[in-house]
Amino acid sequence: MAKIYKKRGSALKSKVALEAIKGTKTVAELCQEYSVASSQIFLWKKQLEDGCERLFEDAKKDNHKEEVDRLHKVIGQLAAERDFLEHVLKR
């Protein structure tokens, strides 16, 4: 007989993983409360911890991209001003 696995939503996974990280309940208590295997809770907890690191890394990359875009705009403006002044001074 084949096992039927329950599909868990991301909201439940994150809730259980957060509770496991907080440590207010034991993994055994969480297993009983949510009818989830302990190995699954440990996996969700690890995924949450790894995902949090990437969340903050991505925020840094986004800020960096915005700064690079701003600097490119300034460089373009300065280049246009230089070309204009160069043209005016040659007259």
N, C-alpha and C positions, 0 to 999 in steps of 0.2 A: 504494500500500500504506500503510495507516494505521500510525502508530507505536504501540507498546505501551509504556506508561509503568509503571515499577515503583512500587509504593506503599511508602513508607519509614515505618517506625514512629517514634514520637516519641523513643524511647530512642536510636535511631541518629542522628536529626537533632540531638538535643542533644549527643551525643558528638562528632559531626563539628564542630558549631558551637563547642563548647568547645575542641577541638583547634585550630581555626582562630583563635580568640581568643588562645589561649596562644602560638601562633606557633612551637611546637616543630617543626612540619612545614610545608612550603610548601603552598599551595593545590593546586599541581600534584600533589604527593605524596598529598594527601588524595583528590584526584580519582581517581588511579590505585588507591589502596588500597580505596576504597569504591565505585568505579564510579559516581561522581556528577559532574555537570557543575559547572564552577567557578562559574557564575552561581547555581546552586542552593546551593552552599556559602556564597556571599556573602549570599544571601537568608536562609538559616537563621541565619547569624551576626548579621545585622541584627535579625532577629526575636528572637533570644536577648537581645541588648543592650536592645532596646525592652521586652521582657518583664521583664527584671530591674528596670528603672526602675519599672514598674507594680507589681511585687511589693513593693517597699519603700514605695511610695505607699499601697498598700492596707493595709499593716501600720499605718501612721500613722492611717488612717481608722478601722480597727478599734479601736485604742487610744483614739481620740477618742470613738467611740461608747460604749465602755465607761465612760469618764469622765463623759460626758453622762448616761448611765443612772444612774450612782452619784449624781451631783449631783441629778438629779430625785428620787431616793429620799430624799435628805437634805432637799430642799425640802419634799417631802410630809410627812415626819416633823415638821419644824419648823412647818409650817402646822397640823398636827393638834395639836401641843403648844400653839401660840398660841391656837387655837380653844378648847381645853380650859381653859386659864388664863383666857381672856376670859370664858368661861361661869362659871367658879368665882368670879371676882372680882365678877361682877354680882350674886351672891347676897346 
